[in-house]
Amino acid sequence: MTIQRVGTRVGLICLLGFALFPMTERLYAQDKLGDCTFVPSGDQTEEDAQDVLEWDDRCNHFQIVAGVEQSGLSSLPNQTNFFLSAFTRVSGNKNNYFAVRPWARIRLLGAPTGSTGDVVAAFQDPSGALKSLPNSKIGQAADFVAGVEYSPWFKNKDRYSVTFLLEGGATTPLSSQDVVDKFQVPPASSQQCQLLVDQFSPKNGYPANLITRNPDATSPQCLANGITVIAFNSQQRDSFLRKYGAGIRTTYRFLDKTETTDADNNKTTTYTCCEYGMVDVTLGQDEAVTGGRLRRFIVRIDAMHPLWYNAWLYLFGTAAIRLQHNDFQQTLILKADSSGAVPSDPNVALIPLKQPNKDFYRIGIGMNFTKLIDAIKKK
């Protein structure tokens, strides 16, 4: 099996992982009623709760977090997107912990989408200042990942743990446009003319002779064949944007403390196991940030951690850093086309939108909807 087919296979595994959730719910039903909560009596404290509950991962095997994020590519403006993450993990059954634990995660988030190759449209505001309108390169996408984590030194009473991690999955945009932007071709005397020809050449992954320089040195037109407008259209793909990685996962566990008051004004404290903050650090490949192909390695840091003790709010973030030297590129500034030309006109050159080849990040805040649903059920 080639690496290019890993994402499709892992997608099926991911769906299977979420299909396992009802089964794990039944496996853990007795644990959740007994060993996953602790009500101290007398002079018992939180330390007694930790001794009884033993930081048991089997108590929390499904989690939903929803919120908002800021995401962006290197050297480009960021964008606000909705974020939704559903995570499940099989940590063991009623009597045993698993050293090898399958897990799966499905997310709705911001992700890099097809770009115009660092082309921006220039305009003048009412004051006469020159400004630019870059084409957005972050869009809403569905992301699914599945894998296994393994701990040869697993201890079921550790608040903090480090495990080995294997993962694979895919990302797919939720929407696309056939024709995104149109630009006027600069005149032959402009510095932007040669930059335009170099930008969309085979060395940057574009088809040969997509656009060529006008051989007539006396002509004011930059491009050959009478091309005066360039338009960008979606590049057709027959597969998702695939990714895979291997690394480590750090987990820090919390006891969830809740206090209730009955009709007689008696307070009851309940400790529930366990909320946790996780940080994944992996080395692998991702087509979404390397031009739509599995090339070059990236370091990915993916984190989700509760903001405070009761774990209602979570801070999450991702950084995808390509392991390659920085490539300095000059921004191509063109005028937006207002001529009314359509893609089928002979003076229009169609250029495919390509996945960006840039580092990517996201950071956001969200609410633990699993706890919200549990709170509603108790009422």
PERA-V501498 format. One record per helix or strand of 3 or more residues. SS is the DSSP state (h for helix, s for strand). FROM is the first residue (numbers start at 1). TO is the last residue. If there is no record, write none. Layout:
ss = <SS;SS>
from = <FROM;FROM>
to = <TO;TO>
This chain:
ss = <h;h;h;h;h;s;s;s;s;s;s;s;s;h;h;h;s;s;s;s;s;s;s;s;h>
from = <3;21;29;46;57;62;79;100;119;130;138;160;179;191;202;224;229;241;267;298;313;332;348;360;369>
to = <19;27;33;53;59;73;89;112;124;134;150;173;184;199;204;226;233;261;286;306;322;334;352;368;378>
